[in-house]
Amino acid sequence: AIVAHSGWHWMTERLDILSKYHIAWPTLDAVFVLGVMRALLLCAIAGAVAWGLSGILNKLAGIEEQHLQP
């Protein structure tokens, strides 16, 4: 209870400081959507490269993948 109470006061103090700043939300136009799609595509490519490299490194290390049989 003491930790929750302290956390509540800490959060309200930070919210008071944050409320002094004006935060403008981005406009949802084609440029914004294009930027989001570009970032998602880069994340997908990075994930595919990491997945491929992990498979190659596992083969080089001699680790066999275990597949679950139904």
CHARMM-style PDB file with segment names, atoms N, HN, CA, C and O in Angstrom:
ATOM      1  N   ALA     1       0.825  -1.194   0.000  1.00  0.00      PROA
ATOM      2  CA  ALA     1       0.000   0.000   0.000  1.00  0.00      PROA
ATOM      3  C   ALA     1       0.868   1.257   0.000  1.00  0.00      PROA
ATOM      4  O   ALA     1       0.532   2.247  -0.650  1.00  0.00      PROA
ATOM      5  N   ILE     2       1.965   1.218   0.717  1.00  0.00      PROA
ATOM      6  HN  ILE     2       2.238   0.414   1.245  1.00  0.00      PROA
ATOM      7  CA  ILE     2       2.859   2.384   0.780  1.00  0.00      PROA
ATOM      8  C   ILE     2       3.504   2.623  -0.581  1.00  0.00      PROA
ATOM      9  O   ILE     2       3.639   3.764  -1.021  1.00  0.00      PROA
ATOM     10  N   VAL     3       3.899   1.542  -1.242  1.00  0.00      PROA
ATOM     11  HN  VAL     3       3.789   0.614  -0.885  1.00  0.00      PROA
ATOM     12  CA  VAL     3       4.526   1.672  -2.560  1.00  0.00      PROA
ATOM     13  C   VAL     3       3.516   2.214  -3.573  1.00  0.00      PROA
ATOM     14  O   VAL     3       3.853   3.070  -4.390  1.00  0.00      PROA
ATOM     15  N   ALA     4       2.274   1.713  -3.521  1.00  0.00      PROA
ATOM     16  HN  ALA     4       1.999   1.017  -2.857  1.00  0.00      PROA
ATOM     17  CA  ALA     4       1.245   2.205  -4.429  1.00  0.00      PROA
ATOM     18  C   ALA     4       0.945   3.671  -4.171  1.00  0.00      PROA
ATOM     19  O   ALA     4       0.748   4.434  -5.118  1.00  0.00      PROA
ATOM     20  N   HSD     5       0.907   4.078  -2.921  1.00  0.00      PROA
ATOM     21  HN  HSD     5       1.068   3.459  -2.153  1.00  0.00      PROA
ATOM     22  CA  HSD     5       0.647   5.477  -2.573  1.00  0.00      PROA
ATOM     23  C   HSD     5       1.773   6.380  -3.078  1.00  0.00      PROA
ATOM     24  O   HSD     5       1.518   7.447  -3.638  1.00  0.00      PROA
ATOM     25  N   SER     6       3.012   5.947  -2.876  1.00  0.00      PROA
ATOM     26  HN  SER     6       3.219   5.081  -2.421  1.00  0.00      PROA
ATOM     27  CA  SER     6       4.151   6.728  -3.362  1.00  0.00      PROA
ATOM     28  C   SER     6       4.144   6.805  -4.887  1.00  0.00      PROA
ATOM     29  O   SER     6       4.438   7.851  -5.466  1.00  0.00      PROA
ATOM     30  N   GLY     7       3.807   5.686  -5.531  1.00  0.00      PROA
ATOM     31  HN  GLY     7       3.568   4.837  -5.061  1.00  0.00      PROA
ATOM     32  CA  GLY     7       3.744   5.670  -6.985  1.00  0.00      PROA
ATOM     33  C   GLY     7       2.659   6.594  -7.512  1.00  0.00      PROA
ATOM     34  O   GLY     7       2.841   7.243  -8.542  1.00  0.00      PROA
ATOM     35  N   TRP     8       1.532   6.658  -6.812  1.00  0.00      PROA
ATOM     36  HN  TRP     8       1.384   6.131  -5.976  1.00  0.00      PROA
ATOM     37  CA  TRP     8       0.446   7.542  -7.225  1.00  0.00      PROA
ATOM     38  C   TRP     8       0.889   9.002  -7.167  1.00  0.00      PROA
ATOM     39  O   TRP     8       0.626   9.771  -8.092  1.00  0.00      PROA
ATOM     40  N   HSD     9       1.561   9.384  -6.079  1.00  0.00      PROA
ATOM     41  HN  HSD     9       1.775   8.760  -5.328  1.00  0.00      PROA
ATOM     42  CA  HSD     9       2.035  10.765  -5.954  1.00  0.00      PROA
ATOM     43  C   HSD     9       3.105  11.075  -6.996  1.00  0.00      PROA
ATOM     44  O   HSD     9       3.121  12.172  -7.553  1.00  0.00      PROA
ATOM     45  N   TRP    10       3.991  10.133  -7.265  1.00  0.00      PROA
ATOM     46  HN  TRP    10       3.978   9.241  -6.813  1.00  0.00      PROA
ATOM     47  CA  TRP    10       5.020  10.327  -8.272  1.00  0.00      PROA
ATOM     48  C   TRP    10       4.370  10.540  -9.638  1.00  0.00      PROA
ATOM     49  O   TRP    10       4.786  11.414 -10.397  1.00  0.00      PROA
ATOM     50  N   MET    11       3.343   9.735  -9.950  1.00  0.00      PROA
ATOM     51  HN  MET    11       3.005   9.024  -9.334  1.00  0.00      PROA
ATOM     52  CA  MET    11       2.673   9.858 -11.237  1.00  0.00      PROA
ATOM     53  C   MET    11       1.954  11.199 -11.370  1.00  0.00      PROA
ATOM     54  O   MET    11       2.005  11.821 -12.431  1.00  0.00      PROA
ATOM     55  N   THR    12       1.290  11.648 -10.316  1.00  0.00      PROA
ATOM     56  HN  THR    12       1.249  11.142  -9.454  1.00  0.00      PROA
ATOM     57  CA  THR    12       0.569  12.926 -10.402  1.00  0.00      PROA
ATOM     58  C   THR    12       1.531  14.096 -10.527  1.00  0.00      PROA
ATOM     59  O   THR    12       1.218  15.070 -11.211  1.00  0.00      PROA
ATOM     60  N   GLU    13       2.688  14.030  -9.888  1.00  0.00      PROA
ATOM     61  HN  GLU    13       2.943  13.239  -9.332  1.00  0.00      PROA
ATOM     62  CA  GLU    13       3.694  15.088 -10.047  1.00  0.00      PROA
ATOM     63  C   GLU    13       4.196  15.149 -11.485  1.00  0.00      PROA
ATOM     64  O   GLU    13       4.343  16.234 -12.048  1.00  0.00      PROA
ATOM     65  N   ARG    14       4.459  13.992 -12.078  1.00  0.00      PROA
ATOM     66  HN  ARG    14       4.340  13.111 -11.621  1.00  0.00      PROA
ATOM     67  CA  ARG    14       4.943  13.954 -13.460  1.00  0.00      PROA
ATOM     68  C   ARG    14       3.864  14.426 -14.422  1.00  0.00      PROA
ATOM     69  O   ARG    14       4.171  15.086 -15.415  1.00  0.00      PROA
ATOM     70  N   LEU    15       2.601  14.097 -14.146  1.00  0.00      PROA
ATOM     71  HN  LEU    15       2.351  13.561 -13.339  1.00  0.00      PROA
ATOM     72  CA  LEU    15       1.499  14.541 -14.983  1.00  0.00      PROA
ATOM     73  C   LEU    15       1.344  16.054 -14.923  1.00  0.00      PROA
ATOM     74  O   LEU    15       1.015  16.689 -15.925  1.00  0.00      PROA
ATOM     75  N   ASP    16       1.579  16.628 -13.753  1.00  0.00      PROA
ATOM     76  HN  ASP    16       1.846  16.112 -12.939  1.00  0.00      PROA
ATOM     77  CA  ASP    16       1.503  18.082 -13.617  1.00  0.00      PROA
ATOM     78  C   ASP    16       2.584  18.759 -14.458  1.00  0.00      PROA
ATOM     79  O   ASP    16       2.326  19.779 -15.096  1.00  0.00      PROA
ATOM     80  N   ILE    17       3.783  18.199 -14.460  1.00  0.00      PROA
ATOM     81  HN  ILE    17       3.993  17.370 -13.942  1.00  0.00      PROA
ATOM     82  CA  ILE    17       4.874  18.753 -15.269  1.00  0.00      PROA
ATOM     83  C   ILE    17       4.570  18.567 -16.758  1.00  0.00      PROA
ATOM     84  O   ILE    17       4.797  19.480 -17.552  1.00  0.00      PROA
ATOM     85  N   LEU    18       4.061  17.398 -17.141  1.00  0.00      PROA
ATOM     86  HN  LEU    18       3.877  16.656 -16.496  1.00  0.00      PROA
ATOM     87  CA  LEU    18       3.765  17.114 -18.535  1.00  0.00      PROA
ATOM     88  C   LEU    18       2.634  17.981 -19.066  1.00  0.00      PROA
ATOM     89  O   LEU    18       2.627  18.330 -20.247  1.00  0.00      PROA
ATOM     90  N   SER    19       1.688  18.329 -18.222  1.00  0.00      PROA
ATOM     91  HN  SER    19       1.693  18.046 -17.263  1.00  0.00      PROA
ATOM     92  CA  SER    19       0.539  19.128 -18.675  1.00  0.00      PROA
ATOM     93  C   SER    19       0.926  20.565 -19.014  1.00  0.00      PROA
ATOM     94  O   SER    19       0.133  21.284 -19.623  1.00  0.00      PROA
ATOM     95  N   LYS    20       2.116  20.994 -18.638  1.00  0.00      PROA
ATOM     96  HN  LYS    20       2.761  20.410 -18.144  1.00  0.00      PROA
ATOM     97  CA  LYS    20       2.576  22.345 -18.963  1.00  0.00      PROA
ATOM     98  C   LYS    20       3.054  22.455 -20.412  1.00  0.00      PROA
ATOM     99  O   LYS    20       3.220  23.563 -20.923  1.00  0.00      PROA
ATOM    100  N   TYR    21       3.274  21.326 -21.074  1.00  0.00      PROA
ATOM    101  HN  TYR    21       3.139  20.426 -20.658  1.00  0.00      PROA
ATOM    102  CA  TYR    21       3.746  21.318 -22.448  1.00  0.00      PROA
ATOM    103  C   TYR    21       2.565  21.101 -23.388  1.00  0.00      PROA
ATOM    104  O   TYR    21       1.641  20.346 -23.087  1.00  0.00      PROA
ATOM    105  N   HSD    22       2.615  21.775 -24.525  1.00  0.00      PROA
ATOM    106  HN  HSD    22       3.366  22.389 -24.769  1.00  0.00      PROA
ATOM    107  CA  HSD    22       1.590  21.583 -25.549  1.00  0.00      PROA
ATOM    108  C   HSD    22       2.076  20.510 -26.511  1.00  0.00      PROA
ATOM    109  O   HSD    22       3.088  20.689 -27.189  1.00  0.00      PROA
ATOM    110  N   ILE    23       1.366  19.410 -26.570  1.00  0.00      PROA
ATOM    111  HN  ILE    23       0.544  19.265 -26.020  1.00  0.00      PROA
ATOM    112  CA  ILE    23       1.740  18.296 -27.431  1.00  0.00      PROA
ATOM    113  C   ILE    23       0.773  18.266 -28.602  1.00  0.00      PROA
ATOM    114  O   ILE    23      -0.429  18.076 -28.418  1.00  0.00      PROA
ATOM    115  N   ALA    24       1.294  18.453 -29.792  1.00  0.00      PROA
ATOM    116  HN  ALA    24       2.271  18.608 -29.940  1.00  0.00      PROA
ATOM    117  CA  ALA    24       0.466  18.442 -31.000  1.00  0.00      PROA
ATOM    118  C   ALA    24       0.496  17.048 -31.614  1.00  0.00      PROA
ATOM    119  O   ALA    24       1.569  16.505 -31.877  1.00  0.00      PROA
ATOM    120  N   TRP    25      -0.670  16.473 -31.842  1.00  0.00      PROA
ATOM    121  HN  TRP    25      -1.542  16.914 -31.628  1.00  0.00      PROA
ATOM    122  CA  TRP    25      -0.757  15.177 -32.477  1.00  0.00      PROA
ATOM    123  C   TRP    25      -0.486  15.321 -33.969  1.00  0.00      PROA
ATOM    124  O   TRP    25      -0.840  16.336 -34.569  1.00  0.00      PROA
ATOM    125  N   PRO    26       0.134  14.322 -34.569  1.00  0.00      PROA
ATOM    126  CA  PRO    26       0.395  14.416 -36.013  1.00  0.00      PROA
ATOM    127  C   PRO    26      -0.910  14.328 -36.804  1.00  0.00      PROA
ATOM    128  O   PRO    26      -1.870  13.675 -36.395  1.00  0.00      PROA
ATOM    129  N   THR    27      -0.909  14.998 -37.934  1.00  0.00      PROA
ATOM    130  HN  THR    27      -0.129  15.528 -38.266  1.00  0.00      PROA
ATOM    131  CA  THR    27      -2.090  14.920 -38.797  1.00  0.00      PROA
ATOM    132  C   THR    27      -2.060  13.592 -39.536  1.00  0.00      PROA
ATOM    133  O   THR    27      -1.013  13.150 -40.009  1.00  0.00      PROA
ATOM    134  N   LEU    28      -3.209  12.975 -39.626  1.00  0.00      PROA
ATOM    135  HN  LEU    28      -4.060  13.334 -39.242  1.00  0.00      PROA
ATOM    136  CA  LEU    28      -3.298  11.674 -40.283  1.00  0.00      PROA
ATOM    137  C   LEU    28      -3.519  11.876 -41.781  1.00  0.00      PROA
ATOM    138  O   LEU    28      -4.640  11.790 -42.281  1.00  0.00      PROA
ATOM    139  N   ASP    29      -2.421  12.147 -42.478  1.00  0.00      PROA
ATOM    140  HN  ASP    29      -1.509  12.217 -42.072  1.00  0.00      PROA
ATOM    141  CA  ASP    29      -2.498  12.332 -43.916  1.00  0.00      PROA
ATOM    142  C   ASP    29      -1.659  11.256 -44.606  1.00  0.00      PROA
ATOM    143  O   ASP    29      -1.127  10.361 -43.949  1.00  0.00      PROA
ATOM    144  N   ALA    30      -1.547  11.346 -45.907  1.00  0.00      PROA
ATOM    145  HN  ALA    30      -1.979  12.073 -46.440  1.00  0.00      PROA
ATOM    146  CA  ALA    30      -0.845  10.320 -46.686  1.00  0.00      PROA
ATOM    147  C   ALA    30       0.638  10.250 -46.319  1.00  0.00      PROA
ATOM    148  O   ALA    30       1.224   9.168 -46.330  1.00  0.00      PROA
ATOM    149  N   VAL    31       1.244  11.380 -45.999  1.00  0.00      PROA
ATOM    150  HN  VAL    31       0.768  12.259 -45.991  1.00  0.00      PROA
ATOM    151  CA  VAL    31       2.669  11.392 -45.655  1.00  0.00      PROA
ATOM    152  C   VAL    31       2.904  10.647 -44.339  1.00  0.00      PROA
ATOM    153  O   VAL    31       3.875   9.902 -44.207  1.00  0.00      PROA
ATOM    154  N   PHE    32       2.015  10.853 -43.374  1.00  0.00      PROA
ATOM    155  HN  PHE    32       1.227  11.458 -43.481  1.00  0.00      PROA
ATOM    156  CA  PHE    32       2.135  10.164 -42.093  1.00  0.00      PROA
ATOM    157  C   PHE    32       1.954   8.660 -42.267  1.00  0.00      PROA
ATOM    158  O   PHE    32       2.725   7.868 -41.724  1.00  0.00      PROA
ATOM    159  N   VAL    33       0.936   8.271 -43.025  1.00  0.00      PROA
ATOM    160  HN  VAL    33       0.310   8.914 -43.466  1.00  0.00      PROA
ATOM    161  CA  VAL    33       0.682   6.845 -43.253  1.00  0.00      PROA
ATOM    162  C   VAL    33       1.847   6.217 -43.999  1.00  0.00      PROA
ATOM    163  O   VAL    33       2.226   5.084 -43.700  1.00  0.00      PROA
ATOM    164  N   LEU    34       2.419   6.923 -44.957  1.00  0.00      PROA
ATOM    165  HN  LEU    34       2.111   7.843 -45.199  1.00  0.00      PROA
ATOM    166  CA  LEU    34       3.577   6.420 -45.682  1.00  0.00      PROA
ATOM    167  C   LEU    34       4.765   6.213 -44.747  1.00  0.00      PROA
ATOM    168  O   LEU    34       5.475   5.214 -44.858  1.00  0.00      PROA
ATOM    169  N   GLY    35       4.980   7.137 -43.841  1.00  0.00      PROA
ATOM    170  HN  GLY    35       4.403   7.948 -43.751  1.00  0.00      PROA
ATOM    171  CA  GLY    35       6.068   6.993 -42.876  1.00  0.00      PROA
ATOM    172  C   GLY    35       5.865   5.804 -41.951  1.00  0.00      PROA
ATOM    173  O   GLY    35       6.816   5.086 -41.639  1.00  0.00      PROA
ATOM    174  N   VAL    36       4.633   5.596 -41.512  1.00  0.00      PROA
ATOM    175  HN  VAL    36       3.861   6.179 -41.765  1.00  0.00      PROA
ATOM    176  CA  VAL    36       4.334   4.445 -40.653  1.00  0.00      PROA
ATOM    177  C   VAL    36       4.539   3.146 -41.424  1.00  0.00      PROA
ATOM    178  O   VAL    36       5.115   2.192 -40.901  1.00  0.00      PROA
ATOM    179  N   MET    37       4.067   3.114 -42.668  1.00  0.00      PROA
ATOM    180  HN  MET    37       3.599   3.889 -43.092  1.00  0.00      PROA
ATOM    181  CA  MET    37       4.236   1.908 -43.478  1.00  0.00      PROA
ATOM    182  C   MET    37       5.715   1.630 -43.745  1.00  0.00      PROA
ATOM    183  O   MET    37       6.140   0.474 -43.748  1.00  0.00      PROA
ATOM    184  N   ARG    38       6.486   2.672 -43.965  1.00  0.00      PROA
ATOM    185  HN  ARG    38       6.140   3.611 -43.962  1.00  0.00      PROA
ATOM    186  CA  ARG    38       7.924   2.498 -44.196  1.00  0.00      PROA
ATOM    187  C   ARG    38       8.593   1.928 -42.942  1.00  0.00      PROA
ATOM    188  O   ARG    38       9.435   1.036 -43.043  1.00  0.00      PROA
ATOM    189  N   ALA    39       8.229   2.431 -41.774  1.00  0.00      PROA
ATOM    190  HN  ALA    39       7.545   3.156 -41.691  1.00  0.00      PROA
ATOM    191  CA  ALA    39       8.805   1.934 -40.527  1.00  0.00      PROA
ATOM    192  C   ALA    39       8.405   0.484 -40.279  1.00  0.00      PROA
ATOM    193  O   ALA    39       9.230  -0.318 -39.840  1.00  0.00      PROA
ATOM    194  N   LEU    40       7.142   0.139 -40.558  1.00  0.00      PROA
ATOM    195  HN  LEU    40       6.472   0.790 -40.914  1.00  0.00      PROA
ATOM    196  CA  LEU    40       6.703  -1.243 -40.392  1.00  0.00      PROA
ATOM    197  C   LEU    40       7.413  -2.178 -41.355  1.00  0.00      PROA
ATOM    198  O   LEU    40       7.754  -3.304 -40.991  1.00  0.00      PROA
ATOM    199  N   LEU    41       7.637  -1.722 -42.579  1.00  0.00      PROA
ATOM    200  HN  LEU    41       7.360  -0.808 -42.874  1.00  0.00      PROA
ATOM    201  CA  LEU    41       8.351  -2.531 -43.556  1.00  0.00      PROA
ATOM    202  C   LEU    41       9.796  -2.765 -43.120  1.00  0.00      PROA
ATOM    203  O   LEU    41      10.315  -3.873 -43.257  1.00  0.00      PROA
ATOM    204  N   LEU    42      10.441  -1.733 -42.599  1.00  0.00      PROA
ATOM    205  HN  LEU    42      10.020  -0.833 -42.488  1.00  0.00      PROA
ATOM    206  CA  LEU    42      11.814  -1.897 -42.108  1.00  0.00      PROA
ATOM    207  C   LEU    42      11.874  -2.859 -40.927  1.00  0.00      PROA
ATOM    208  O   LEU    42      12.814  -3.647 -40.816  1.00  0.00      PROA
ATOM    209  N   CYS    43      10.876  -2.799 -40.045  1.00  0.00      PROA
ATOM    210  HN  CYS    43      10.113  -2.159 -40.136  1.00  0.00      PROA
ATOM    211  CA  CYS    43      10.816  -3.741 -38.920  1.00  0.00      PROA
ATOM    212  C   CYS    43      10.617  -5.167 -39.417  1.00  0.00      PROA
ATOM    213  O   CYS    43      11.230  -6.096 -38.892  1.00  0.00      PROA
ATOM    214  N   ALA    44       9.766  -5.350 -40.421  1.00  0.00      PROA
ATOM    215  HN  ALA    44       9.268  -4.595 -40.847  1.00  0.00      PROA
ATOM    216  CA  ALA    44       9.541  -6.682 -40.974  1.00  0.00      PROA
ATOM    217  C   ALA    44      10.807  -7.218 -41.637  1.00  0.00      PROA
ATOM    218  O   ALA    44      11.138  -8.394 -41.486  1.00  0.00      PROA
ATOM    219  N   ILE    45      11.506  -6.369 -42.363  1.00  0.00      PROA
ATOM    220  HN  ILE    45      11.237  -5.414 -42.486  1.00  0.00      PROA
ATOM    221  CA  ILE    45      12.757  -6.791 -43.001  1.00  0.00      PROA
ATOM    222  C   ILE    45      13.804  -7.146 -41.958  1.00  0.00      PROA
ATOM    223  O   ILE    45      14.497  -8.155 -42.089  1.00  0.00      PROA
ATOM    224  N   ALA    46      13.922  -6.322 -40.922  1.00  0.00      PROA
ATOM    225  HN  ALA    46      13.360  -5.502 -40.815  1.00  0.00      PROA
ATOM    226  CA  ALA    46      14.889  -6.602 -39.855  1.00  0.00      PROA
ATOM    227  C   ALA    46      14.550  -7.909 -39.142  1.00  0.00      PROA
ATOM    228  O   ALA    46      15.447  -8.677 -38.795  1.00  0.00      PROA
ATOM    229  N   GLY    47      13.259  -8.164 -38.922  1.00  0.00      PROA
ATOM    230  HN  GLY    47      12.530  -7.540 -39.204  1.00  0.00      PROA
ATOM    231  CA  GLY    47      12.853  -9.416 -38.288  1.00  0.00      PROA
ATOM    232  C   GLY    47      13.154 -10.618 -39.161  1.00  0.00      PROA
ATOM    233  O   GLY    47      13.590 -11.657 -38.664  1.00  0.00      PROA
ATOM    234  N   ALA    48      12.924 -10.484 -40.466  1.00  0.00      PROA
ATOM    235  HN  ALA    48      12.570  -9.640 -40.870  1.00  0.00      PROA
ATOM    236  CA  ALA    48      13.214 -11.584 -41.387  1.00  0.00      PROA
ATOM    237  C   ALA    48      14.710 -11.865 -41.449  1.00  0.00      PROA
ATOM    238  O   ALA    48      15.123 -13.024 -41.485  1.00  0.00      PROA
ATOM    239  N   VAL    49      15.518 -10.821 -41.463  1.00  0.00      PROA
ATOM    240  HN  VAL    49      15.183  -9.879 -41.434  1.00  0.00      PROA
ATOM    241  CA  VAL    49      16.972 -11.000 -41.481  1.00  0.00      PROA
ATOM    242  C   VAL    49      17.441 -11.663 -40.188  1.00  0.00      PROA
ATOM    243  O   VAL    49      18.284 -12.559 -40.223  1.00  0.00      PROA
ATOM    244  N   ALA    50      16.902 -11.232 -39.049  1.00  0.00      PROA
ATOM    245  HN  ALA    50      16.217 -10.504 -39.021  1.00  0.00      PROA
ATOM    246  CA  ALA    50      17.283 -11.835 -37.766  1.00  0.00      PROA
ATOM    247  C   ALA    50      16.863 -13.297 -37.705  1.00  0.00      PROA
ATOM    248  O   ALA    50      17.612 -14.135 -37.205  1.00  0.00      PROA
ATOM    249  N   TRP    51      15.675 -13.611 -38.208  1.00  0.00      PROA
ATOM    250  HN  TRP    51      15.066 -12.930 -38.615  1.00  0.00      PROA
ATOM    251  CA  TRP    51      15.193 -14.994 -38.221  1.00  0.00      PROA
ATOM    252  C   TRP    51      16.078 -15.858 -39.114  1.00  0.00      PROA
ATOM    253  O   TRP    51      16.437 -16.978 -38.751  1.00  0.00      PROA
ATOM    254  N   GLY    52      16.425 -15.326 -40.284  1.00  0.00      PROA
ATOM    255  HN  GLY    52      16.133 -14.416 -40.579  1.00  0.00      PROA
ATOM    256  CA  GLY    52      17.296 -16.067 -41.194  1.00  0.00      PROA
ATOM    257  C   GLY    52      18.679 -16.288 -40.613  1.00  0.00      PROA
ATOM    258  O   GLY    52      19.235 -17.381 -40.718  1.00  0.00      PROA
ATOM    259  N   LEU    53      19.232 -15.258 -40.003  1.00  0.00      PROA
ATOM    260  HN  LEU    53      18.781 -14.370 -39.918  1.00  0.00      PROA
ATOM    261  CA  LEU    53      20.560 -15.397 -39.402  1.00  0.00      PROA
ATOM    262  C   LEU    53      20.556 -16.376 -38.235  1.00  0.00      PROA
ATOM    263  O   LEU    53      21.522 -17.113 -38.040  1.00  0.00      PROA
ATOM    264  N   SER    54      19.468 -16.388 -37.454  1.00  0.00      PROA
ATOM    265  HN  SER    54      18.683 -15.789 -37.612  1.00  0.00      PROA
ATOM    266  CA  SER    54      19.418 -17.336 -36.340  1.00  0.00      PROA
ATOM    267  C   SER    54      19.377 -18.767 -36.861  1.00  0.00      PROA
ATOM    268  O   SER    54      19.980 -19.659 -36.266  1.00  0.00      PROA
ATOM    269  N   GLY    55      18.668 -18.995 -37.972  1.00  0.00      PROA
ATOM    270  HN  GLY    55      18.178 -18.270 -38.456  1.00  0.00      PROA
ATOM    271  CA  GLY    55      18.650 -20.330 -38.562  1.00  0.00      PROA
ATOM    272  C   GLY    55      20.014 -20.747 -39.072  1.00  0.00      PROA
ATOM    273  O   GLY    55      20.440 -21.886 -38.877  1.00  0.00      PROA
ATOM    274  N   ILE    56      20.697 -19.819 -39.727  1.00  0.00      PROA
ATOM    275  HN  ILE    56      20.352 -18.894 -39.885  1.00  0.00      PROA
ATOM    276  CA  ILE    56      22.042 -20.119 -40.242  1.00  0.00      PROA
ATOM    277  C   ILE    56      23.009 -20.384 -39.095  1.00  0.00      PROA
ATOM    278  O   ILE    56      23.791 -21.332 -39.150  1.00  0.00      PROA
ATOM    279  N   LEU    57      22.961 -19.556 -38.059  1.00  0.00      PROA
ATOM    280  HN  LEU    57      22.326 -18.785 -38.014  1.00  0.00      PROA
ATOM    281  CA  LEU    57      23.863 -19.740 -36.918  1.00  0.00      PROA
ATOM    282  C   LEU    57      23.552 -21.028 -36.163  1.00  0.00      PROA
ATOM    283  O   LEU    57      24.464 -21.685 -35.663  1.00  0.00      PROA
ATOM    284  N   ASN    58      22.278 -21.395 -36.074  1.00  0.00      PROA
ATOM    285  HN  ASN    58      21.536 -20.861 -36.481  1.00  0.00      PROA
ATOM    286  CA  ASN    58      21.928 -22.664 -35.425  1.00  0.00      PROA
ATOM    287  C   ASN    58      22.444 -23.847 -36.224  1.00  0.00      PROA
ATOM    288  O   ASN    58      22.896 -24.831 -35.639  1.00  0.00      PROA
ATOM    289  N   LYS    59      22.388 -23.772 -37.559  1.00  0.00      PROA
ATOM    290  HN  LYS    59      22.021 -22.973 -38.035  1.00  0.00      PROA
ATOM    291  CA  LYS    59      22.934 -24.857 -38.383  1.00  0.00      PROA
ATOM    292  C   LYS    59      24.443 -24.951 -38.215  1.00  0.00      PROA
ATOM    293  O   LYS    59      24.990 -26.049 -38.118  1.00  0.00      PROA
ATOM    294  N   LEU    60      25.115 -23.811 -38.179  1.00  0.00      PROA
ATOM    295  HN  LEU    60      24.670 -22.919 -38.257  1.00  0.00      PROA
ATOM    296  CA  LEU    60      26.565 -23.822 -38.006  1.00  0.00      PROA
ATOM    297  C   LEU    60      26.959 -24.345 -36.629  1.00  0.00      PROA
ATOM    298  O   LEU    60      28.003 -24.981 -36.482  1.00  0.00      PROA
ATOM    299  N   ALA    61      26.130 -24.082 -35.619  1.00  0.00      PROA
ATOM    300  HN  ALA    61      25.283 -23.565 -35.739  1.00  0.00      PROA
ATOM    301  CA  ALA    61      26.425 -24.549 -34.271  1.00  0.00      PROA
ATOM    302  C   ALA    61      25.988 -25.991 -34.071  1.00  0.00      PROA
ATOM    303  O   ALA    61      26.340 -26.606 -33.064  1.00  0.00      PROA
ATOM    304  N   GLY    62      25.227 -26.542 -35.011  1.00  0.00      PROA
ATOM    305  HN  GLY    62      24.941 -26.043 -35.829  1.00  0.00      PROA
ATOM    306  CA  GLY    62      24.793 -27.932 -34.908  1.00  0.00      PROA
ATOM    307  C   GLY    62      23.569 -28.114 -34.032  1.00  0.00      PROA
ATOM    308  O   GLY    62      23.320 -29.215 -33.540  1.00  0.00      PROA
ATOM    309  N   ILE    63      22.801 -27.056 -33.829  1.00  0.00      PROA
ATOM    310  HN  ILE    63      23.003 -26.161 -34.229  1.00  0.00      PROA
ATOM    311  CA  ILE    63      21.596 -27.142 -33.009  1.00  0.00      PROA
ATOM    312  C   ILE    63      20.432 -27.529 -33.908  1.00  0.00      PROA
ATOM    313  O   ILE    63      20.168 -26.872 -34.915  1.00  0.00      PROA
ATOM    314  N   GLU    64      19.747 -28.590 -33.539  1.00  0.00      PROA
ATOM    315  HN  GLU    64      19.962 -29.123 -32.721  1.00  0.00      PROA
ATOM    316  CA  GLU    64      18.590 -29.064 -34.310  1.00  0.00      PROA
ATOM    317  C   GLU    64      17.328 -28.364 -33.787  1.00  0.00      PROA
ATOM    318  O   GLU    64      17.144 -28.197 -32.581  1.00  0.00      PROA
ATOM    319  N   GLU    65      16.471 -27.963 -34.724  1.00  0.00      PROA
ATOM    320  HN  GLU    65      16.620 -28.099 -35.704  1.00  0.00      PROA
ATOM    321  CA  GLU    65      15.205 -27.379 -34.340  1.00  0.00      PROA
ATOM    322  C   GLU    65      14.229 -28.497 -34.021  1.00  0.00      PROA
ATOM    323  O   GLU    65      14.169 -29.504 -34.727  1.00  0.00      PROA
ATOM    324  N   GLN    66      13.463 -28.313 -32.949  1.00  0.00      PROA
ATOM    325  HN  GLN    66      13.511 -27.495 -32.376  1.00  0.00      PROA
ATOM    326  CA  GLN    66      12.471 -29.306 -32.575  1.00  0.00      PROA
ATOM    327  C   GLN    66      11.096 -28.784 -32.978  1.00  0.00      PROA
ATOM    328  O   GLN    66      10.673 -27.708 -32.555  1.00  0.00      PROA
ATOM    329  N   HSD    67      10.413 -29.566 -33.801  1.00  0.00      PROA
ATOM    330  HN  HSD    67      10.757 -30.440 -34.145  1.00  0.00      PROA
ATOM    331  CA  HSD    67       9.071 -29.202 -34.240  1.00  0.00      PROA
ATOM    332  C   HSD    67       8.062 -30.015 -33.435  1.00  0.00      PROA
ATOM    333  O   HSD    67       8.265 -31.203 -33.188  1.00  0.00      PROA
ATOM    334  N   LEU    68       6.989 -29.370 -33.034  1.00  0.00      PROA
ATOM    335  HN  LEU    68       6.825 -28.404 -33.235  1.00  0.00      PROA
ATOM    336  CA  LEU    68       5.946 -30.065 -32.302  1.00  0.00      PROA
ATOM    337  C   LEU    68       5.100 -30.872 -33.257  1.00  0.00      PROA
ATOM    338  O   LEU    68       4.643 -30.354 -34.276  1.00  0.00      PROA
ATOM    339  N   GLN    69       4.886 -32.133 -32.942  1.00  0.00      PROA
ATOM    340  HN  GLN    69       5.257 -32.554 -32.114  1.00  0.00      PROA
ATOM    341  CA  GLN    69       4.065 -32.997 -33.764  1.00  0.00      PROA
ATOM    342  C   GLN    69       2.645 -33.005 -33.211  1.00  0.00      PROA
ATOM    343  O   GLN    69       2.461 -33.145 -32.002  1.00  0.00      PROA
ATOM    344  N   PRO    70       1.627 -32.856 -34.080  1.00  0.00      PROA
ATOM    345  CA  PRO    70       0.242 -32.875 -33.556  1.00  0.00      PROA
ATOM    346  C   PRO    70      -0.175 -34.245 -33.111  1.00  0.00      PROA
ATOM    347  OT1 PRO    70      -1.302 -34.428 -32.650  1.00  0.00      PROA
TER     348      PRO     70
END
